[in-house]
């Protein structure tokens, strides 16, 4: 895109844009086969299969209800939204050719004509309205309802034009709209999207064999001329890093990623034909607290947990320092601060922790029962074990309980765990996507027992701030309040994955979002 066509969005917390009464963004279309400079390599070859080693099966494929990161790789290839993230993690057009913003709360999107869903159904403005009405319908129980709570109405102007009216300015709105699966469009009139996905994306669902493989084929009607280059994409599932490593070395798979930086460094060092991408620090590892009842409804117990935690020791031991101690929002999510590592009750103080427990009525210590963690992520389990040892020094006892991801997520969303649970957050398009999880009026917040109306007001206000400096200050204040009340214990932030692929897989671009959107531009040269 030329400079006058690009959308500049720093007032949303990412980029600056200049509003001159009416913001206009128009893109004539993407040229056939043109790849970003970062991966432009000779003339792409058509056809062939890309085999990707995956570390977890998808947990549902309906973008309106999915919550598991393990599903995002698949929704990224099956579905499209009005906007999307490009290779430089800037927002660009997708199913919309452009939009107008006559004021801070109105967006008018102009849609791309001639687009078809995988079932042959034509795409138009009614599908856009249906998608967001469905998300906001309580019967859907969509986790995205909180994210899009600022939408007052979605109305069809004509088949190729749709208007969004917000109830207040929302600095995160365009970022959410660009994010898969949050902002993608589903077809009206289609029932079971959980197991039979129907999108407009570059690949079409073929089959899924749990714990074995997931198969996609090229969408011949995909709107970007010449893409995708591949005829087929196959995900093969492996339950441990050793199996993934072996499959990559033998070239049984062409591409994968690793959760452990030490494993990634070792295999890349010994395999010169592998291309690797250092992970971007975008993930947070939190301990979620159930505050609906004793003992964690007492702030003194929560603060004792925080003071008994040596976050730096966890970071060094588990990740070899590949990350940083930080609060709830990584610095990559909004400009203007350094990740907010200096937080109340972050400094380790065992004596102070014991004193708080005694004041709360537990002079001999306390048994908090099960501490639930994701069994499939050895780094999470390792961190939990270190925390268990650290907390024991202050007289806080926990029993680590690793669980499979699907039931764990269900328990987390419903607040059906007794005291402690760790489920790490993947990349989010905006700080609001993380912080809004604990708002008292939202499903997550209610499930955790949140009742802080003052914090709720701070979160809502931050969402409306279009000035980047003011917004950064607002999120710093929010995180300080969260830490001061110890609503969530954030341990550290770190890269979600370390990617690797053989050099015959051309045209691929890893994203900070850690989803493989650019498989659509990948081609095989062997």
ZAMARGU-4260 file (C-alpha; in steps of 0.2 Angstrom, whole numbers, plus 5000, padded with zeros to 4 digits):
<rodrens>
0) 5000/5000/5000 | 5005/5018/4997 | 5008/5030/5012 | 4992/5039/5008 | 4982/5022/5009
5) 4989/5015/5025 | 4979/5017/5041 | 4989/5024/5055 | 4982/5019/5072 | 4994/5024/5086
10) 4980/5033/5095 | 4973/5016/5098 | 4989/5012/5107 | 4998/5006/5092 | 5001/5020/5079
15) 4996/5038/5076 | 4983/5044/5064 | 4978/5061/5058 | 4960/5064/5059 | 4954/5078/5047
20) 4935/5078/5051 | 4933/5061/5042 | 4945/5047/5043 | 4946/5038/5026 | 4955/5022/5023
25) 4954/5014/5006 | 4964/5000/4998 | 4962/4995/4980 | 4967/4977/4983 | 4982/4967/4985
30) 4993/4963/4970 | 4993/4945/4964 | 5007/4935/4973 | 5016/4951/4980 | 5023/4946/4997
35) 5030/4958/5010 | 5048/4963/5008 | 5053/4952/5023 | 5049/4936/5013 | 5050/4941/4995
40) 5060/4927/4987 | 5060/4923/4968 | 5044/4917/4960 | 5033/4906/4971 | 5029/4888/4965
45) 5011/4882/4965 | 5005/4866/4973 | 5013/4855/4986 | 5009/4851/5004 | 5015/4859/5020
50) 5016/4848/5035 | 5016/4857/5052 | 5020/4849/5068 | 5007/4855/5081 | 5008/4853/5100
55) 4990/4853/5104 | 4973/4849/5095 | 4960/4862/5092 | 4947/4864/5105 | 4932/4870/5094
60) 4933/4879/5078 | 4918/4891/5080 | 4927/4908/5081 | 4912/4915/5091 | 4914/4903/5105
65) 4932/4897/5104 | 4944/4901/5119 | 4959/4890/5117 | 4974/4896/5109 | 4977/4879/5101
70) 4962/4883/5089 | 4969/4899/5083 | 4981/4892/5070 | 4966/4884/5061 | 4954/4898/5062
75) 4968/4909/5055 | 4968/4899/5039 | 4949/4895/5038 | 4941/4913/5042 | 4944/4931/5037
80) 4939/4947/5045 | 4935/4964/5039 | 4953/4969/5044 | 4969/4959/5048 | 4986/4961/5054
85) 5000/4962/5041 | 5018/4956/5042 | 5023/4971/5052 | 5009/4969/5064 | 4999/4984/5057
90) 4981/4984/5053 | 4976/4982/5035 | 4960/4978/5025 | 4954/4961/5022 | 4935/4958/5018
95) 4933/4977/5019 | 4941/4987/5006 | 4941/5002/5017 | 4931/5012/5030 | 4925/5029/5035
100) 4924/5036/5053 | 4913/5051/5053 | 4916/5053/5072 | 4924/5044/5087 | 4909/5031/5089
105) 4904/5027/5071 | 4913/5016/5058 | 4906/5013/5040 | 4915/4998/5032 | 4914/4995/5013
110) 4915/4977/5009 | 4924/4967/4996 | 4913/4961/4982 | 4913/4944/4974 | 4919/4935/4990
115) 4912/4917/4994 | 4911/4907/5009 | 4918/4889/5008 | 4900/4882/5005 | 4898/4893/4990
120) 4887/4906/4999 | 4890/4924/4994 | 4897/4936/5007 | 4888/4952/5011 | 4884/4965/5024
125) 4870/4954/5032 | 4884/4941/5037 | 4894/4955/5046 | 4878/4960/5055 | 4874/4942/5059
130) 4891/4939/5065 | 4892/4953/5078 | 4873/4951/5083 | 4878/4933/5087 | 4893/4937/5097
135) 4883/4950/5108 | 4868/4938/5110 | 4869/4931/5128 | 4863/4914/5121 | 4879/4912/5111
140) 4889/4913/5127 | 4903/4921/5117 | 4919/4926/5126 | 4920/4940/5114 | 4904/4948/5120
145) 4915/4958/5133 | 4927/4963/5120 | 4914/4970/5109 | 4903/4977/5123 | 4905/4994/5116
150) 4895/4990/5100 | 4878/4998/5102 | 4872/4993/5085 | 4877/4985/5068 | 4866/4990/5053
155) 4866/4986/5035 | 4867/5001/5024 | 4867/4991/5008 | 4874/4974/5003 | 4891/4980/5003
160) 4891/4993/5016 | 4889/4991/5035 | 4889/5003/5050 | 4895/5000/5067 | 4889/5012/5081
165) 4898/5012/5097 | 4891/5018/5114 | 4908/5026/5118 | 4925/5029/5109 | 4935/5013/5109
170) 4953/5014/5106 | 4954/4995/5104 | 4940/4992/5092 | 4950/4992/5076 | 4963/4980/5084
175) 4950/4968/5089 | 4942/4969/5072 | 4959/4964/5064 | 4962/4949/5076 | 4958/4931/5072
180) 4947/4923/5078 | 4939/4938/5088 | 4934/4948/5073 | 4931/4936/5059 | 4915/4934/5049
185) 4904/4918/5049 | 4890/4915/5037 | 4872/4917/5042 | 4861/4902/5042 | 4875/4889/5045
190) 4873/4879/5061 | 4888/4868/5067 | 4904/4878/5066 | 4912/4870/5080 | 4916/4854/5070
195) 4911/4860/5053 | 4919/4877/5050 | 4914/4888/5035 | 4924/4903/5032 | 4931/4914/5018
200) 4949/4911/5022 | 4963/4904/5010 | 4960/4886/5015 | 4945/4874/5017 | 4942/4861/5030
205) 4944/4843/5024 | 4945/4832/5040 | 4951/4831/5058 | 4957/4815/5067 | 4959/4819/5085
210) 4977/4817/5091 | 4982/4812/5074 | 4980/4826/5060 | 4970/4840/5053 | 4969/4843/5035
215) 4965/4858/5024 | 4965/4861/5006 | 4967/4877/4995 | 4952/4888/4993 | 4950/4890/4974
220) 4938/4905/4977 | 4950/4914/4989 | 4949/4933/4984 | 4968/4936/4984 | 4973/4932/4966
225) 4986/4918/4966 | 4985/4913/4984 | 4986/4902/4992 | 5001/4894/4984 | 5000/4877/4993
230) 4987/4864/4988 | 4986/4856/5005 | 4991/4860/5023 | 4992/4846/5036 | 4994/4848/5054
235) 5001/4833/5063 | 4999/4832/5082 | 5013/4828/5095 | 5011/4828/5113 | 5029/4832/5118
240) 5044/4842/5113 | 5054/4826/5110 | 5042/4819/5097 | 5041/4836/5089 | 5060/4838/5088
245) 5062/4820/5081 | 5049/4824/5068 | 5057/4840/5062 | 5075/4833/5062 | 5068/4818/5050
250) 5058/4831/5040 | 5042/4821/5043 | 5036/4839/5047 | 5041/4855/5038 | 5038/4867/5051
255) 5034/4868/5070 | 5037/4878/5086 | 5044/4875/5103 | 5039/4881/5120 | 5056/4879/5128
260) 5069/4891/5122 | 5083/4879/5127 | 5076/4866/5115 | 5074/4878/5101 | 5092/4884/5103
265) 5099/4867/5103 | 5090/4860/5087 | 5093/4876/5077 | 5112/4876/5082 | 5114/4858/5075
270) 5103/4860/5060 | 5110/4874/5048 | 5096/4872/5035 | 5083/4877/5048 | 5076/4894/5048
275) 5071/4900/5066 | 5062/4915/5072 | 5066/4921/5090 | 5050/4923/5100 | 5043/4940/5104
280) 5039/4943/5122 | 5020/4944/5122 | 5014/4931/5134 | 5011/4932/5153 | 5011/4918/5166
285) 4998/4922/5179 | 4991/4914/5194 | 4972/4916/5194 | 4964/4917/5211 | 4946/4912/5215
290) 4940/4926/5227 | 4922/4921/5229 | 4925/4913/5246 | 4938/4911/5260 | 4952/4912/5261
295) 4956/4921/5245 | 4942/4934/5248 | 4954/4941/5261 | 4967/4953/5253 | 4979/4949/5266
300) 4980/4931/5261 | 4982/4937/5243 | 4996/4949/5247 | 5005/4936/5257 | 5005/4925/5241
305) 5012/4939/5231 | 5026/4943/5244 | 5031/4925/5245 | 5034/4924/5227 | 5051/4927/5220
310) 5047/4931/5202 | 5065/4934/5196 | 5070/4916/5202 | 5056/4909/5192 | 5061/4918/5177
315) 5079/4913/5178 | 5076/4894/5183 | 5062/4891/5170 | 5067/4901/5155 | 5085/4905/5158
320) 5080/4924/5159 | 5072/4923/5142 | 5058/4935/5147 | 5056/4948/5161 | 5046/4951/5177
325) 5031/4961/5173 | 5013/4965/5178 | 4998/4960/5168 | 5001/4969/5152 | 5017/4966/5142
330) 5025/4982/5135 | 5022/4976/5118 | 5003/4979/5120 | 5004/4998/5122 | 5017/5011/5121
335) 5023/5022/5135 | 5029/5011/5149 | 5042/4998/5151 | 5031/4983/5156 | 5027/4989/5173
340) 5038/4978/5183 | 5039/4989/5199 | 5022/4984/5207 | 5015/4984/5224 | 5019/4968/5234
345) 5031/4962/5220 | 5046/4962/5231 | 5049/4946/5239 | 5047/4947/5258 | 5044/4931/5267
350) 5043/4939/5285 | 5030/4951/5279 | 5020/4937/5271 | 5020/4927/5287 | 5014/4943/5296
355) 5000/4945/5284 | 4994/4927/5286 | 4994/4929/5305 | 4984/4945/5304 | 4972/4935/5293
360) 4970/4921/5306 | 4983/4909/5300 | 4997/4911/5312 | 5003/4893/5308 | 5001/4894/5289
365) 4988/4889/5277 | 4984/4875/5265 | 4976/4882/5249 | 4973/4864/5242 | 4975/4861/5223
370) 4985/4873/5212 | 4979/4868/5194 | 4991/4870/5179 | 4991/4865/5161 | 4999/4847/5160
375) 5003/4850/5141 | 5015/4864/5145 | 5030/4859/5154 | 5036/4876/5157 | 5020/4880/5166
380) 5022/4865/5177 | 5040/4869/5181 | 5035/4887/5186 | 5021/4880/5197 | 5033/4868/5206
385) 5045/4883/5210 | 5031/4893/5216 | 5025/4878/5227 | 5043/4878/5235 | 5043/4897/5237
390) 5026/4898/5245 | 5030/4884/5257 | 5044/4895/5265 | 5030/4907/5271 | 5019/4893/5277
395) 5008/4892/5262 | 5005/4874/5256 | 4998/4869/5239 | 4996/4853/5229 | 5000/4855/5211
400) 4987/4847/5200 | 4991/4846/5181 | 4976/4844/5170 | 4972/4843/5152 | 4968/4859/5143
405) 4950/4858/5138 | 4943/4854/5155 | 4955/4866/5163 | 4949/4880/5152 | 4931/4876/5156
410) 4934/4877/5174 | 4943/4893/5173 | 4929/4902/5163 | 4916/4896/5175 | 4926/4899/5191
415) 4924/4881/5195 | 4941/4879/5204 | 4944/4881/5223 | 4958/4893/5225 | 4973/4894/5212
420) 4975/4890/5194 | 4988/4895/5181 | 4983/4896/5162 | 4995/4908/5153 | 4988/4921/5141
425) 4993/4921/5123 | 4996/4937/5113 | 4982/4949/5113 | 4978/4963/5101 | 4976/4976/5114
430) 4979/4978/5133 | 4960/4979/5135 | 4959/4961/5130 | 4969/4956/5145 | 4963/4968/5158
435) 4944/4967/5154 | 4945/4949/5159 | 4943/4954/5177 | 4930/4967/5176 | 4917/4964/5188
440) 4903/4964/5175 | 4911/4952/5164 | 4909/4933/5164 | 4928/4931/5168 | 4927/4943/5182
445) 4911/4936/5190 | 4919/4919/5189 | 4934/4925/5199 | 4924/4934/5212 | 4928/4952/5207
450) 4918/4966/5215 | 4929/4981/5213 | 4918/4994/5205 | 4932/5007/5205 | 4943/4996/5195
455) 4929/4993/5183 | 4927/5012/5180 | 4946/5013/5177 | 4945/4999/5164 | 4930/5007/5155
460) 4938/5024/5154 | 4955/5017/5148 | 4946/5009/5134 | 4939/5026/5128 | 4956/5035/5128
465) 4962/5038/5110 | 4978/5048/5116 | 4992/5035/5118 | 5001/5044/5132 | 4985/5045/5142
470) 4981/5027/5138 | 4998/5021/5144 | 4996/5031/5160 | 4979/5023/5163 | 4985/5005/5161
475) 4999/5008/5173 | 4987/5014/5186 | 4976/4999/5183 | 4990/4987/5184 | 4996/4995/5201
480) 4978/4993/5208 | 4978/4975/5202 | 4994/4972/5210 | 4990/4982/5226 | 4974/4971/5229
485) 4983/4955/5222 | 4968/4951/5211 | 4980/4941/5200 | 4998/4936/5203 | 5008/4939/5187
490) 5024/4930/5188 | 5033/4935/5171 | 5031/4938/5153 | 5040/4928/5139 | 5038/4923/5121
495) 5024/4911/5118 | 5033/4900/5105 | 5050/4899/5096 | 5047/4895/5078 | 5057/4884/5066
500) 5055/4878/5048 | 5066/4870/5034 | 5073/4883/5022 | 5063/4874/5007 | 5047/4882/5015
505) 5048/4899/5007 | 5037/4915/5010 | 5032/4912/5028 | 5032/4926/5040 | 5031/4923/5059
510) 5020/4935/5068 | 5020/4942/5086 | 5002/4935/5087 | 5010/4918/5086 | 4997/4912/5073
515) 5002/4906/5056 | 4992/4917/5045 | 5006/4918/5032 | 5004/4900/5028 | 4993/4908/5014
520) 5009/4915/5006 | 5020/4900/5010 | 5026/4889/4995 | 5037/4873/4994 | 5054/4874/4984
525) 5061/4856/4985
</rodrens>
